[in-house]
Amino acid sequence: MPKRNRPNRGTMPGPVPLQSAVEELQSLPESLATTEERLLASVGLVVLAALLVLVVLPALVRGLSRGVNRYVLPAQARVIFAVVNEYIPATMSAILLRTSQLLLVFWVGVSLLAIWGLVELARSVLAFVVASTPVLGNLAVTVGILVVAYVTMHVLDQAIHEFGEEAERITDHQEEIMCRLSNVAVIAVTIVTFLGIWGINLSGVFVGAGFLGIIIGLAARQTLGAILAGFVLMSSRPFAIGDWVEIADHEGIITQITMMNTQLQNLEGETVVIPNDVVIDEPMRNLSCQDRIQLTVDVGVDYETDLDAAERAASEAIAALDVVAENPSPQVVATAFDDSAVLLELQFWIEEPVPQRRLEATRAVVHAVKSRFEDEGIEIPFPQRALSHRGESAGFKLQGSAAGSQSDGPPGTTGEADSS
């Protein structure tokens, strides 16, 4: 079999070791002159590769992994690798094993091409691999950074939840906000790292992001305002989930707090969603922040009633109720003159304020005061209107007829109209 001319080494891209490997591949067809020799060499190479891939490499990687973990890596590094192995579907040793097996199978394939005389194809494959090495390296680094970012986000979330369980002042809403902020920070750092690895100009990206931010800010002012208000609520903590609050014209129990809005369930059982910027701008009362709150009920008594006796009777009736707090003691104050009654303001306190307890206390006070007033003979008047008739002596009456009119008014007056 005639010998083939070897190509010029200067035309082969790549490092010198790769050129030497190509020269070795080129010598294979020259040393295997017959088809039987090539077939025998191919079978032997495949059997050897299978032995290495299935037996030798797994045992070698396992032994290497145990040795590195036991004698090389410090304790802190072993903990880090253990944490990483918990969050990725394969261990580091498995990744190393699969990579080694893939490289060996690739080299066997290239060798088989050279054995059967396809040297130029083998050269092209190797040249493509060498040219793709930077891209493959960047891709491997990108995958590694993705794994690190994924693990970091999970570790941070777990650390924040553990910190929130130990700290009494940290609410579930604040834990969620902290987790989201940490995830956003990790994602931002990961994106910037990706751009640097792939050689993308960061200055142009930042300029474009700045213009995009201006456009988004102008188009979503209310949304961004609600988000900023959510951060303010997170830091100031005027209420928490489960608190009984009054926000603007809405009253109810806080059920959920998000970055965009606050949700509460009103006394009718309806869910009310209030944007966070409205929560910040409107007056807000947190009725659950204290151990007790004051309630007031107005009642009217007749103008002929002895106000001191009425105030004393109402105060004693309220103080006898179990649902009303003993301290501070109830007070009854005459506040205004109404159309048909003198208004008394009943002031009393309840403990552990919730909407249901307020309704029960108000109902009990109204029933008790009404019963006590009935026993004392104190009248709670209905609204009254007095109608009076004014005589016609002060005015004058006109009587009309076809011929004319006369007045029954005072002397000296007539019913004729002045022609002037």
Secondary structure per residue as TSV (DSSP state, phi and psi in degrees):
chain	resnum	aa	ss	phi	psi
A	1	M	-	360.0	124.2
A	2	P	-	-66.5	146.8
A	3	K	-	-78.5	142.4
A	4	R	-	-89.0	147.4
A	5	N	-	-72.2	131.1
A	6	R	-	-74.6	137.6
A	7	P	-	-71.1	162.6
A	8	N	-	-67.1	133.0
A	9	R	G	-67.0	-25.7
A	10	G	G	-68.1	-19.5
A	11	T	G	-84.1	-7.4
A	12	M	-	-90.9	114.5
A	13	P	-	-74.5	157.5
A	14	G	S	112.3	175.8
A	15	P	-	-73.5	167.6
A	16	V	H	-62.7	-43.2
A	17	P	H	-57.0	-36.7
A	18	L	H	-68.3	-36.7
A	19	Q	H	-63.9	-40.6
A	20	S	H	-62.2	-38.8
A	21	A	H	-65.0	-39.0
A	22	V	H	-65.4	-38.9
A	23	E	H	-63.4	-37.1
A	24	E	H	-65.8	-38.6
A	25	L	H	-65.7	-35.5
A	26	Q	H	-66.7	-27.2
A	27	S	H	-80.4	-13.0
A	28	L	H	-64.2	-49.5
A	29	P	H	-61.7	-29.4
A	30	E	H	-71.1	-33.7
A	31	S	H	-82.2	-20.0
A	32	L	-	-108.7	98.2
A	33	A	-	-83.5	-33.1
A	34	T	S	-108.6	164.2
A	35	T	H	-66.9	-36.1
A	36	E	H	-62.7	-40.9
A	37	E	H	-64.7	-40.7
A	38	R	H	-65.8	-40.7
A	39	L	H	-64.6	-42.9
A	40	L	H	-64.8	-40.5
A	41	A	H	-65.7	-38.5
A	42	S	H	-64.6	-45.3
A	43	V	H	-63.1	-43.7
A	44	G	H	-62.9	-40.3
A	45	L	H	-65.7	-40.7
A	46	V	H	-65.5	-43.1
A	47	V	H	-64.4	-43.0
A	48	L	H	-63.4	-41.6
A	49	A	H	-64.1	-41.0
A	50	A	H	-63.8	-40.1
A	51	L	H	-63.6	-42.9
A	52	L	I	-67.1	-42.6
A	53	V	I	-70.0	-41.1
A	54	L	I	-92.0	-23.3
A	55	V	I	-120.5	-56.8
A	56	V	I	-69.8	-51.4
A	57	L	H	-62.0	-45.1
A	58	P	H	-59.1	-43.3
A	59	A	H	-66.0	-39.4
A	60	L	H	-66.0	-42.9
A	61	V	H	-68.3	-40.1
A	62	R	H	-63.1	-44.9
A	63	G	H	-64.1	-40.5
A	64	L	H	-65.0	-40.3
A	65	S	H	-64.8	-43.8
A	66	R	H	-64.2	-41.2
A	67	G	H	-65.6	-42.4
A	68	V	I	-65.5	-44.0
A	69	N	I	-64.7	-32.9
A	70	R	I	-87.2	-39.6
A	71	Y	I	-113.8	-18.7
A	72	V	I	-107.3	-54.6
A	73	L	S	-73.1	138.5
A	74	P	-	-72.4	170.5
A	75	A	H	-62.6	-39.6
A	76	Q	H	-65.0	-39.7
A	77	A	H	-66.0	-36.3
A	78	R	H	-65.1	-36.5
A	79	V	H	-64.9	-42.0
A	80	I	H	-62.3	-45.6
A	81	F	H	-63.1	-36.0
A	82	A	H	-64.7	-40.6
A	83	V	H	-65.5	-42.5
A	84	V	H	-61.8	-41.7
A	85	N	H	-65.2	-21.9
A	86	E	H	-74.4	-26.1
A	87	Y	H	-105.9	-11.1
A	88	I	S	-108.7	150.3
A	89	P	S	-67.9	-15.6
A	90	A	S	-133.4	150.8
A	91	T	-	-79.3	166.7
A	92	M	H	-64.5	-38.0
A	93	S	H	-65.6	-36.6
A	94	A	H	-66.9	-39.6
A	95	I	H	-63.2	-42.3
A	96	L	H	-62.8	-41.3
A	97	L	H	-64.2	-46.3
A	98	R	H	-65.4	-36.2
A	99	T	H	-65.4	-44.0
A	100	S	H	-63.0	-43.0
A	101	Q	H	-63.5	-39.9
A	102	L	H	-64.6	-42.6
A	103	L	H	-63.8	-40.6
A	104	L	H	-65.9	-42.3
A	105	V	H	-64.1	-39.0
A	106	F	H	-61.8	-45.2
A	107	W	H	-66.6	-35.3
A	108	V	H	-64.0	-41.0
A	109	G	H	-62.7	-42.9
A	110	V	H	-63.9	-39.2
A	111	S	H	-64.5	-39.0
A	112	L	H	-64.2	-37.5
A	113	L	H	-61.7	-41.4
A	114	A	H	-68.8	-38.3
A	115	I	H	-60.6	-38.6
A	116	W	T	-93.2	20.3
A	117	G	T	84.6	4.8
A	118	L	-	-92.4	58.9
A	119	V	H	-69.5	-41.0
A	120	E	H	-62.9	-39.0
A	121	L	H	-65.6	-40.7
A	122	A	H	-63.2	-40.3
A	123	R	H	-62.5	-41.1
A	124	S	H	-64.6	-41.3
A	125	V	H	-63.4	-44.9
A	126	L	H	-65.9	-40.0
A	127	A	H	-63.2	-39.1
A	128	F	H	-64.9	-40.6
A	129	V	H	-64.8	-42.6
A	130	V	H	-63.8	-42.1
A	131	A	H	-66.8	-29.0
A	132	S	H	-89.6	-1.5
A	133	T	H	-58.3	-44.8
A	134	P	H	-61.1	-41.1
A	135	V	H	-66.1	-42.5
A	136	L	H	-64.3	-38.2
A	137	G	H	-64.0	-43.9
A	138	N	H	-63.1	-38.2
A	139	L	H	-65.0	-41.0
A	140	A	H	-64.6	-42.0
A	141	V	H	-64.1	-38.4
A	142	T	H	-62.8	-44.2
A	143	V	H	-62.8	-41.6
A	144	G	H	-62.1	-40.6
A	145	I	H	-66.9	-37.7
A	146	L	H	-60.8	-42.6
A	147	V	H	-62.7	-44.7
A	148	V	H	-62.9	-42.2
A	149	A	H	-65.1	-41.5
A	150	Y	H	-61.6	-46.6
A	151	V	H	-65.6	-40.2
A	152	T	H	-62.3	-42.3
A	153	M	H	-63.0	-41.8
A	154	H	H	-67.4	-40.5
A	155	V	H	-65.1	-42.2
A	156	L	H	-64.0	-42.3
A	157	D	H	-60.1	-44.1
A	158	Q	H	-64.9	-40.7
A	159	A	H	-65.6	-38.9
A	160	I	H	-66.4	-42.3
A	161	H	H	-64.4	-40.3
A	162	E	H	-65.0	-40.0
A	163	F	H	-65.5	-39.0
A	164	G	H	-66.1	-34.1
A	165	E	H	-68.2	-32.8
A	166	E	H	-82.0	-31.4
A	167	A	-	-92.1	123.7
A	168	E	T	-74.4	-26.8
A	169	R	T	-82.7	-6.7
A	170	I	-	-92.8	120.4
A	171	T	-	-89.2	169.4
A	172	D	H	-62.8	-37.8
A	173	H	H	-63.3	-42.6
A	174	Q	H	-66.8	-36.1
A	175	E	H	-60.7	-44.2
A	176	E	H	-63.5	-41.8
A	177	I	H	-63.7	-43.2
A	178	M	H	-63.3	-39.4
A	179	C	H	-63.5	-44.0
A	180	R	H	-63.3	-42.8
A	181	L	H	-63.9	-41.4
A	182	S	H	-64.6	-39.6
A	183	N	H	-64.6	-41.5
A	184	V	H	-63.3	-40.7
A	185	A	H	-63.5	-43.7
A	186	V	H	-63.7	-42.0
A	187	I	H	-64.5	-41.0
A	188	A	H	-63.0	-45.0
A	189	V	H	-63.7	-38.9
A	190	T	H	-63.9	-43.1
A	191	I	H	-63.9	-44.2
A	192	V	H	-62.0	-39.5
A	193	T	H	-64.6	-41.3
A	194	F	H	-59.7	-45.5
A	195	L	H	-61.7	-38.7
A	196	G	H	-68.4	-37.8
A	197	I	H	-65.7	-41.6
A	198	W	T	-88.7	9.4
A	199	G	T	72.5	27.1
A	200	I	-	-87.0	135.5
A	201	N	-	-67.5	115.3
A	202	L	H	-73.3	-30.2
A	203	S	H	-62.8	-43.4
A	204	G	H	-63.6	-39.4
A	205	V	H	-64.2	-41.9
A	206	F	H	-66.8	-38.6
A	207	V	H	-63.8	-45.3
A	208	G	H	-63.0	-39.5
A	209	A	H	-64.9	-34.4
A	210	G	H	-65.2	-46.6
A	211	F	H	-63.3	-40.8
A	212	L	H	-63.0	-39.0
A	213	G	H	-63.7	-38.4
A	214	I	H	-64.2	-43.5
A	215	I	H	-63.8	-45.5
A	216	I	H	-65.1	-38.5
A	217	G	H	-63.0	-39.9
A	218	L	H	-70.9	-35.2
A	219	A	H	-79.9	-22.3
A	220	A	T	-131.2	52.1
A	221	R	H	-63.5	-44.9
A	222	Q	H	-66.2	-40.3
A	223	T	H	-64.8	-45.2
A	224	L	H	-65.1	-36.4
A	225	G	H	-62.1	-39.6
A	226	A	H	-66.1	-37.2
A	227	I	H	-66.8	-45.7
A	228	L	H	-62.2	-38.4
A	229	A	H	-63.8	-33.3
A	230	G	H	-62.5	-39.5
A	231	F	H	-65.7	-37.9
A	232	V	H	-64.1	-43.8
A	233	L	H	-62.7	-35.6
A	234	M	H	-65.1	-39.1
A	235	S	H	-80.9	-38.4
A	236	S	H	-82.3	-30.5
A	237	R	-	51.5	60.0
A	238	P	-	-71.4	-19.2
A	239	F	-	-155.8	169.3
A	240	A	-	-135.5	170.4
A	241	I	T	-63.0	130.6
A	242	G	T	99.4	-8.4
A	243	D	-	-77.9	150.2
A	244	W	E	-96.7	114.9
A	245	V	E	-131.0	162.3
A	246	E	E	-123.7	116.4
A	247	I	E	-121.9	114.7
A	248	A	T	55.8	-120.3
A	249	D	T	-97.2	10.1
A	250	H	E	-111.3	141.6
A	251	E	E	-136.0	135.4
A	252	G	E	172.4	-166.1
A	253	I	E	-102.7	130.1
A	254	I	E	-66.7	125.2
A	255	T	E	-110.4	-27.2
A	256	Q	E	-159.1	142.7
A	257	I	E	-128.7	119.0
A	258	T	-	-118.3	-179.6
A	259	M	S	-68.0	-24.9
A	260	M	S	-100.1	-37.7
A	261	N	E	-149.8	171.2
A	262	T	E	-121.6	131.9
A	263	Q	E	-111.4	136.9
A	264	L	E	-137.4	155.4
A	265	Q	E	-106.4	117.1
A	266	N	E	-77.2	-179.5
A	267	L	T	-69.6	-17.4
A	268	E	T	-88.5	1.1
A	269	G	S	87.1	5.7
A	270	E	-	-87.9	148.4
A	271	T	E	-91.8	124.5
A	272	V	E	-113.6	126.0
A	273	V	E	-105.9	119.6
A	274	I	E	-118.1	123.8
A	275	P	E	-59.2	146.2
A	276	N	H	-64.2	-31.0
A	277	D	H	-67.9	-31.5
A	278	V	H	-69.2	-38.9
A	279	V	H	-61.1	-38.5
A	280	I	H	-71.4	-38.5
A	281	D	H	-81.0	-31.0
A	282	E	S	-88.7	153.4
A	283	P	-	-62.4	143.2
A	284	M	E	-136.4	135.9
A	285	R	E	-119.7	126.8
A	286	N	E	-102.0	104.9
A	287	L	T	-82.7	-5.1
A	288	S	T	-103.2	0.0
A	289	C	S	-79.7	-11.9
A	290	Q	S	-120.4	163.8
A	291	D	S	-74.8	-23.2
A	292	R	E	-148.5	154.8
A	293	I	E	-134.2	158.9
A	294	Q	E	-99.1	137.9
A	295	L	E	-119.4	153.7
A	296	T	E	-132.0	144.5
A	297	V	E	-135.8	133.2
A	298	D	E	-98.0	139.3
A	299	V	E	-141.7	143.5
A	300	G	E	-107.4	143.5
A	301	V	E	-123.4	157.9
A	302	D	-	-63.3	151.7
A	303	Y	T	-63.7	-24.7
A	304	E	T	-85.5	-0.2
A	305	T	S	-76.8	143.5
A	306	D	-	-72.6	109.5
A	307	L	H	-63.9	-37.2
A	308	D	H	-62.8	-43.5
A	309	A	H	-65.8	-39.4
A	310	A	H	-65.6	-42.9
A	311	E	H	-64.1	-41.9
A	312	R	H	-65.6	-41.4
A	313	A	H	-65.1	-44.9
A	314	A	H	-64.7	-41.1
A	315	S	H	-63.6	-42.4
A	316	E	H	-66.7	-37.3
A	317	A	H	-64.9	-40.0
A	318	I	H	-71.2	-41.6
A	319	A	H	-64.3	-23.8
A	320	A	T	-79.1	-6.0
A	321	L	-	-84.8	138.0
A	322	D	S	-73.4	-30.1
A	323	V	S	-73.9	-15.4
A	324	V	S	-93.6	137.0
A	325	A	-	-68.8	143.8
A	326	E	S	-75.8	-30.8
A	327	N	S	-132.6	121.2
A	328	P	S	-67.8	152.5
A	329	S	-	-75.1	152.5
A	330	P	-	-63.3	151.0
A	331	Q	E	-133.4	146.3
A	332	V	E	-125.4	124.1
A	333	V	E	-130.0	131.0
A	334	A	E	-75.8	123.1
A	335	T	E	-113.7	-30.3
A	336	A	E	-159.9	159.7
A	337	F	E	-97.6	114.4
A	338	D	-	-91.1	-179.7
A	339	D	S	-60.3	-40.8
A	340	S	S	-129.9	10.9
A	341	A	S	-157.7	162.6
A	342	V	E	-95.9	124.3
A	343	L	E	-82.7	130.3
A	344	L	E	-110.5	130.8
A	345	E	E	-99.3	117.5
A	346	L	E	-90.9	113.7
A	347	Q	E	-109.4	124.7
A	348	F	E	-148.7	164.7
A	349	W	E	-120.2	150.7
A	350	I	E	-127.9	149.2
A	351	E	E	-98.7	157.8
A	352	E	S	48.8	63.9
A	353	P	-	-67.6	126.0
A	354	V	-	-141.0	158.8
A	355	P	H	-56.8	-41.4
A	356	Q	H	-64.2	-39.7
A	357	R	H	-67.3	-35.9
A	358	R	H	-63.6	-43.5
A	359	L	H	-63.7	-42.4
A	360	E	H	-63.5	-42.5
A	361	A	H	-66.5	-42.7
A	362	T	H	-63.1	-43.7
A	363	R	H	-62.7	-44.1
A	364	A	H	-64.3	-39.3
A	365	V	H	-65.8	-44.3
A	366	V	H	-61.7	-45.3
A	367	H	H	-63.9	-45.3
A	368	A	H	-65.8	-43.5
A	369	V	H	-67.5	-40.6
A	370	K	H	-63.2	-44.2
A	371	S	H	-64.4	-40.1
A	372	R	H	-68.1	-39.5
A	373	F	H	-64.1	-37.9
A	374	E	H	-64.7	-39.6
A	375	D	H	-67.8	-35.4
A	376	E	H	-85.9	-4.5
A	377	G	T	74.0	23.1
A	378	I	-	-88.7	124.2
A	379	E	-	-90.0	133.5
A	380	I	-	-101.8	100.3
A	381	P	-	-74.4	153.1
A	382	F	-	-79.0	157.2
A	383	P	-	-60.1	133.3
A	384	Q	-	-126.5	149.0
A	385	R	-	-131.7	127.5
A	386	A	-	-99.1	123.6
A	387	L	-	-103.4	128.9
A	388	S	-	-122.2	150.8
A	389	H	-	-107.7	129.0
A	390	R	-	-101.6	128.5
A	391	G	-	-67.3	169.5
A	392	E	S	-98.8	5.4
A	393	S	T	-65.1	-27.8
A	394	A	T	-80.5	-15.0
A	395	G	S	-113.5	-160.0
A	396	F	-	-139.1	150.9
A	397	K	-	-111.9	135.2
A	398	L	E	-102.9	136.1
A	399	Q	E	-122.5	127.5
A	400	G	E	-106.6	149.9
A	401	S	-	-147.0	174.9
A	402	A	S	-70.6	-32.1
A	403	A	S	-83.6	-27.0
A	404	G	-	164.1	-160.8
A	405	S	E	-148.3	149.5
A	406	Q	E	-129.3	159.5
A	407	S	E	-111.3	140.3
A	408	D	-	-94.7	18.6
A	409	G	S	-76.1	-165.9
A	410	P	S	-61.0	157.6
A	411	P	T	-58.7	146.1
A	412	G	T	91.3	-0.6
A	413	T	-	-114.8	151.0
A	414	T	-	-129.3	162.2
A	415	G	S	-93.3	3.9
A	416	E	S	-80.9	141.3
A	417	A	-	-78.4	142.7
A	418	D	-	-71.5	122.5
A	419	S	-	-67.3	-21.3
A	420	S	-	-79.5	360.0
